Amino acid sequence: MSNTKLTIKEVARRLDVSTATISNAFNRPDQLSAKKRAEVLAACQEMGYAGPNKAARSLRRGKTNIIGLVLPDSLEYMVTDPVASQLMQGVAKVTKDSEANLLLFSGSNDSVNEVVDFVDGFICYGSPRNQALLKQLSQINKRVVTIDFDIENVPSVNIDNTEAAYQSALLALDEKVKKPAILGLRLVDAEHTCVVGDNPLLDSEYSISHRRLDGYLQAIEQVGLSISNEAIWHIPESTHECAIVAVQEVLNAPQRPDVLLCMSDIIALTAMQEALRLGMRIPEDIRVVGFDGIDIAKRYHPTLTTVQQFSANKGEIATRMFLNGDTQSQILDFELVPGGSTLYS
């Protein structure tokens, strides 16, 4: 018999027990003897009854044990991104040991109100592509924790992206460098890879890319160099397909840069692959700096100079903050990883 045709009252009538007995068998086993519970569950299974309506129970309790994980971009892109994957592993590690479940929600969607009644709150990883979600997240009467950006009066987990970018850039910049370039992520409102040029930068208040850009520019200025917006690139997604467009333009330019400051390891590895394909020597002809510390970068030769930001740890900490009701934001440590892409052997 279909489960949708059976109610707890009908099951109780057939078994000649109270509805409380049925409910206890599924939800409060300590209220029944082991023998009685086994009898009730076996009879329910035989008639195809899976238990009281969990959605209705959640509504009565005001708790669903579901956390909405808001990702910054489309799910199709996010599940292939190694940094997002590391973070989701950290979130899943904590929820595995609790009663909580995860609901993935794309930052490209129209409104969190579509799912707000089904979750206890949200962990928001990165500023969502649809910026309207930011206002919704700041106004909903549910718990919210952010990662890699801040909403006023909302606890967050971050690293100091400006300082990390600044320190990593100084590993490549010295008196021998004449022409740096920056391969950035989501700096302007464009769906395609392009030079920043005269395009207005996106709202920097919520953007880690702008924090990293600030760090790179500070380092460039400190060593006595300058850089124009024509040498700063906007790459819409941290993928090989988007990065290679900028990389090929940069490496084939008449006045080729001698340092590439890349806002992700994926971009940096794409640059290294193309430079080697063109016969360039790394770091003698061109130096490359990444950001993230993804596992695959450790298997490249030369090794990549980068920032290890421990994304899985970010996910674990943010999830514990959510489950424990913590209200204090945390700035986590990062680690500089010098590699062969900037160091002479």
N, C-alpha and C positions, 0 to 999 in steps of 0.2 A: 504494500500500500504506500502511496506517495506521502512523504513527510508533510507536505503542505496541507494535506487533508486532515491531519491529526492535531488536536490541541491537547494541552496538558489535562484539561477537564475530561476530554473523551478518553484519554489513556487511563486516567485514574478511575473512571467509571468502569472500563473494561476489566481492570485489575482488581476492582473493588477495594481501592485504597484511597486515601486523601490526596489532594493535589500537593500538599506539603511533603508527603512521602515521596512522590515522584521528583519534586524539586530537590529534596535532600539527597536522593540517590545520585543525582547528577552534580550537585553543587556543594553539598555539605555532608560528605560521607560519614563524618564522625557522629551524625545524628541518628544513624541506623546501625543495626548489627550487620556484620559482614555478610551473614547468610541472607538476611532480608534484602540488603542492597544488591547482592549478586542475583537474587531472584527477580527483582524489579528490572534491573538492567538487561537481563537475558530476555525477559518478556518484551521489553521495549524494543530491543534489537530485532526480535522475531517479527514484530508488527511494523518495523521500519520507522520507529520514532527515535530521533537523535537527541532529544532533550528540549528543555524550555527555550524559547526564543531568546537568543543571546543579545540581539539588537534591542529588544524591549527591555531586557534586564539591564543593559548598559544605560539606557535612557533613564530608567528608574534610579539607578545608582549615581548618575551624573559622571560616570567614568567608563571609558571604553578600553583602556589599556592599549591604545594605539597612538603612536607618535607620528605626526606628519613630518617627513624629511623633505624640505623644499630645496631642490637643486637649482643652480643658477640658470641652467639652460635646458634644452630638450632632453628627455630621458634617453633618446637614441644616441645623442652625443655624450652625455654624462656617463653612461655605463661603459663606454669605451675609453674614457679619459683615465689614465693611470693614477692621477692625483685624487680625483673624485673616488675612484675605486678604493684607494687606500683609506680615505676618510670613511667611506661607507663600511669598510671592514671593521674599523674602530667602533662605529656606532653599533653594528651588528654584534660585536663581541660583548658589549655591555648589555644589550637588550636580551641576548641569549640567556643570560643568567638572571633575568627578571621576568615579570609577567608581561612586559611590554612587547608589542609588535610594531612593525614599521609600515608606513604607507608612503611610497615615493610620489612626489608631486613636482611637476615641471615648473621652473621659473618662467616659462613662456606662456603658461596658462593665463586665462583672463582674470580669475578671482579665486582666492583661497576659500571664499564663502561656499564654493561647490562642495568642500569636504569638511568644513569647520565643525559640523555637528557630529562627525564620525571620529574625531580625534580628541585627545586630551590637550593637545597643543602642538607647537611646531619647533623643530630645529631647522634653522635656515642657513644653509651652507652657501656663502657668497651672495653678493647682491644680485637679485633675479633680473633676468633680461627684461621682463615686463616690470618697469619701475612702479606701476600702480599697486603692485603687491606689497610694496614697502609701507605705504599708508595703511593698507588693510591689516598688515601684521602689527602695526603700532597701535591699532584701534580695537582689535578683537579682544574679547574677555577670556582669553586662553593663555596658557603659559607659552612663552617664546624664548628661545636661546638662539643667538646668532653666532656664526663662525666666519671669520675673515672680514667682517664689517660690523658697524655699530648702528643700532636704532636707539634713540633716546629712551632712557629708563628701562632698557632691556639688557640682561646679562649677556656677555659675549666672550668668545675665545679667539684670540688673535696672536700673531707674532708681530714684531715691529718690522713691517715690510720696508719702510724707508731705510732704517738702519741696516737691515740685511742686504738690500740692494746696494747701498753705499759701500759697505765693507767688501762685498763680492766684486764690485766694479774696481776697487782699488787693487785687487789681486791681478788685474790685467792692465791697469793704467800706470805708465811710468814715463820717463823722459824720452823713451824711444817711440812712443805712440804719437801719431800725428792726426789720425782721422778716425774717431770712434763713430759707430752707428748703433742705434737702439732698435731692436725688433720687439715691439710692444704688443700687448693683448688688449683688445676692446677699449681703445683709447678714444675713438670717435664713433659717430652714429653712421656706420657703413656696414653693409652685409658682405663686402668684398675686401680683399687685402689691398691696401693702398698706403701711400705716403701721407703722413699727417698733414703736412703743408699748411694751408690756410684753413683747414677744417676745424671747427670749434671742438674742443675736448668735451667729452661727456661729463656729467655732473661728478665731480671728484669726491664729493662727500662720502660716498659709499663704495668707492672703487679701490681695490688693492693695487690695480694696475697703475693708478695715479700715484699711489704711495711709492711704488717701486720706481716709477719715472722720476719722482722727486729725489730719491736716493741716487740714481744714476747721474742726474744732472748736478747734484752736489759734488759727487766724486769727480766728474769731468771738470767742473769749475775749480776744484781744489788743486788739480794738477796743472792748472793754467791753460786748459783747452776750452774750446767753445763748440757748440753743436747747433745746427739749424734744424727747423722742423722738417726740412727736406731729407734729413738723415735719420728721422724717427718714423718708424713704420707702425701702422695699425694692422694687426692680424686678428680677424674676428673670432677664430677658434684655435685652440692649441692642438692642431692636427698637422700632420705632414703635408696634407693637400693644401691647406691654407698657408702654411709657412713657406713652402717651396717657391711660391710666387714671389715673395719678398726676397728670399735668399738668392734666387737666380738673378733678380734685378740688381741686387747689391753687389754680388760677386762678379758680375759682368760689367759693372760700371767702369767708365774710363778712369775715374779716380776712386779706386776700390778702398774701402775702409780697412784699417789694420786691427781693429777690435770690434767684435759684435757682442753687445750686451743684450741678452735674450731673456724675456720674462717667463720662460718655461723651459724645462729640459727638452721637451719635444721639439721646440723651435731650435734650440741649441744643437741638438743631435742632427736635425735636418741640415743645419748650416755646416756642421762638420762633415757630414757625408758628401754634400755637394762640393765643398772646398777640396776635399781629398780627390773627388772624381775629376776635378778640374786641374789636378796636379799641384795644388798648393800644399805647403808644409805648415803643420800646426804644432807649435805656436810661432814658428819662425816667420811665416808670411802673414798669418792672421791668428789672432787670439779670440777665444770664444768662452763666454761665461753663461751659465744657465741658472735656473731657479726651480727648486722643488725637491730634488734628491730622490728621483724615482729609481726603482731597482735596476731597470734596464740600462741606465747610464753607467752603472758600475762595470758593465761588461764590454764597454766600448774602448777602443784604443785609437788615439790617446784618451786617457780618462778625462772626464769633464769636470772643470771647476764649477762648483754650484753651491747653492744654499740648501741644506737639508732642513726641511720644516716639519718633519714628523707628523704627517697628515693623519695617520691612524691614531696617534696619540691625541690629536685635536678632537677627533670624533669620539674617542672614549671619554675624554674630559667633558665635552659638551653634553654628552648623553647622561653622565652622572650628575652634572649640574641640573639638567632638566628633571631627572627622577628624584633628586634630593631637594628640589626647590631652592637651590642656591641663587642668590641675587647679586653676588660679587663677580665682576668680570675678571678674566685672567689674561695676562700677556705671557705667552710661553717662550721658552728659549728656542733659538735656532742654532745651527752649526754650519760654519764655513767649511767647505770641502775642497781644498786646493787640488787641482788635477793637472794632467799633462797638457790640457788645452790652453793653459797660461804659463806653465812652468817649463823652462828649458831643462832637458835631461843632462 
